[in-house]
Amino acid sequence: MNEFLFVVVPYICLTTFVVGHLWRYHYDKFGWTTRSSQLYENRLLRIGSPLFHFGMLGVVGGHIIGLLVPQSWTDAVRISEHSYHVVAVTGGLLAGAAALAGMVILIYRRRTVGPVFSATTRMDKVMYAFLAVVIVLGMWNTIAGSIMTIGGEYNYREGVSVWYRSFLAFQPDASLMASAPLGFQLHALAAFGLFALWPFTRLVHVFSAPVGYLTRPYIVYRTRDEQLGSHQPRRGWDRISQ
């Protein structure tokens, strides 16, 4: 059962994540969108959306450090276990609370604003349910795991993190997750379930972030000048056909 839950299921979810995105992009490019509802209501969206998105950025950043950076690396630069966990718990709770508060506002908005509720699909509801479970379990593990670490009972950096890195290296050790507390096991399984659902929800917009806006000029001029030949127009200018 441990091999099935912590080896087979995660790889099935990861495969679905990758293949599902390729399929969605190839066959549903027009559906590759956030399905924005900003036109219907903007006041709650301006509060909930930044809270959720910036909170999730903090959550993802914390997971990257906690899961991918071995404890030996932080020990090598003389970051004590106590200092690491103080920063991890404080940052994790703040980021998780922001993401959770933002999601509550967004769900309230979808439920109470008629046009937004009408535009909510069944997959949207499933997505929010998985997100809520993953975030709540993650916050619980941050608190409970910290208490257990202080008490010397369980250190996720020696268990869950090692399992995750072995999973990415295609040498998974299911026994590491089997010995983890139930909260960590449920959090991992719920997260992989969310990854499996990801390609079929509005979450695909994560891979279409408008990074170009960071360097794009405020004003873009367009020209039909044929003297450019094969040369690219200078920055701030776009060539248009006749």
Buried (B, 14 or more C-beta within 10 A) or exposed (E): EEEEBBBEBBEEBBEBBEEBBEEBBEEEEEEBEEEEBEEBBEEBBEBBBEBBEBBBEBBEEBBEBBBEBBBEEBEEEEEEBEEBBEEBBEBBBBBBBBBBBBBBBBBEBBEEBEEBEEBBEEEBEBBBBBBBBBBBBBBBBBBBBBEBBEEEEBBBBEBBBBBBBBBEEEEBBBEBBBBBBEBBBBBBBBBBBBBBBBBBBBBBBEEEEEEEEEEEEEEEEEEEEEEEEEEEEEEEBEEEEE
